[in-house]
């Protein structure tokens, strides 16, 4: 009988230090949605990135916990929409992170959505939305790394992204705004 390879023992101290250190990074807050034969699902994610703008079409990735319902639905539906939230959309992030519930119990009721050509749900007033087809999905540890080929992009340039750092929401300020609001800091000296 062939034995299965043993999984390495998880070092709880390393995991705790890893999570604490990662919490100090700054990430954009996003809601990823899907629709199709598996149904309509969505979740708040912070782990997303551009993979390549030099491919045709461009590609991006999202990382999603395998324990939730959204990642398996995205994989089965074969499509998803990545919606980047702007700084006044914290309530949407909280609904899709299951921190708060809507009166109806349907998290999609917290905002206005439109279905795209693939049946995914695009946030009407997102900072940016990327309609994607699943190119590849790999399970790495507890999370799926889902790579999507981008079919279309919609964005607004008049808002700022909702950010997350140190286990709290935040918003970015440009250095020119900080300098303008700090008397005597015209050169930026002393800001870093």
N, C-alpha and C positions, 0 to 999 in steps of 0.2 A: 504494500500500500504506500502510495506517495504522500508525504507529509506536505502541508502547506507552509510557505515561508512564514516565519514569525514576524509579527509587527514589532518595531522597536518600542521600548517602554517610554512612555511620555514623561518627560521631566517637568513636573508641575512648577518648579521654580523658574525654569527657562520659559515656559508658556506664560506665566504671570509677568515676567520681565518683558517678554516680547509684546504682549498686549498693552502693557503700560507704555512702553516706548513708542509703539505704533499709534497710540492715542494722541500723541503730541504732533503728529503729522496733520496737515491740512488737506481736506478732500472736498470735492464738490458733492452736493447731495442730489441724488437722482431717483426717479421712480421708473422702474422697468415694467412694461406691461406686455401682455400677449393676448391673443384671441384666436379662436379656431376650433377644431374638433374637440380638443381637450377642455375648452372653455375659456372664460375671461379671468385672468389673474394679474396681479401686480404686487410689487414689493419695493421698498426703499433700499437703495444700495449706495455705498460710497466707493466701492472698488470697481472702477471703470477706467479705461484708458484708450487712447488712439493706438492702433497697431500699425497701420500704414496708410498714408494718403497717396502713396505712389503706386498702389495696385488699382486695378480697374475691376470692380468698384473699390473705394476705400474700405478699410476694415477697422473695427473697434472690438474691445472685449469688455465683458462684465463678469464679475465673480459673485456667485450666489450660493448660499447654503443649500446643501442637498436635502436637509430636513424640512424645508418649506415646500409649499405646493407650487410656487411660481417657477422654479428652475425646471422641474420635470415637465411642466406644462409648456414652457418655452421650447424645450427640446422636442416634445411630441408635436406641437403646433408648427415648429420650424421657422417661426417668425417672432420678432419682438420689436418694441419701440423703446428707445432710451430717451427719457425726458429729463433734461437738466432743469432743476428748480431755481427760481430767483428768490432773492432775500425775503420777500414777503409771503413765501409759500411754505413756511414751517409747518402749518397745520396739515398740509398734504403729505409731507414727509412723515409726520406723526401718525396719520391714518394708515399709510401704507407700511409703517413699521409696527402696526398693531399696538401703538401706545395709547391711542384714543379711538373711540368707535363713533360712527355716524348714527343718527337716530334710526335710520333704516337698517343698520347693520351691514350695508354694502359700502365698502370703502371708496368705491368709485363715485359715490354721491357727494364726496367732499369737494369736488371741482367739476369743471366743464370739460368734456372730452369729445373727440370726434373719432370715428373709426377710419383708419387709413385703408388703402386698397387691399392690404393683406388681412384685414380684420383685427389689427392691433389697435390699441387705444392711445391716441395722441392727446396730451394735455393741451388744451386750446391756447393757453397763455404761458406755456413753458418758456424758459430762456432759450432753450434749443431742443429740438426733437430729431431723432435719427431713426428712420424706419429701416429695419434690418432683417435679413434672412440668416438663419443659423448656418454657418459655414462649418463649424466644428465645436464639439463640447467634450471636455475632458474632466474627469473627476480627479481632483488633487486634494488629498486629505478629506476634509469635511465639505469642500466647496467644488462646485462646477466652475470651470473657466470656459465661458461661452464666447466664441469668436463669431462676430456677425459681419456680413458684407452689407454695406450701407446702400440702400436703394434711393433714399431721398433724405434731405435735410431741410429743416425750417428753423429760423432763429429770429430773435429780437435783439437789437443792440442797445436798447434804452434801459436795461436793467442790469443788476449785478447778481452773480451766482450766490446761492445759499451755500455756505461752507460749514464744515464740521471739524472741530479740533478740541482736544482736551475734554472730550465727552460732552460737548455742548455746540449749539449752533453759533455761527458767527458770520460776519460779512467782511469783505475786503474793502480797504480804503487805498486809493492810489497814493504814492509818495508825494505827488504834487499837492494833493489835498491835505496831507499831514503837514507838509512844510508850510502851506498857506495858513493853516490854523495854529501854527506854533510860532509865536513872535520870536524873532531872533534866530530862527532856524532856516533862513533863506537858502543857505548852502547845503542843508541836509546834515551838517556836522552835528554829532552828538545823538543822532537818531539810531545809530547802530552800535 
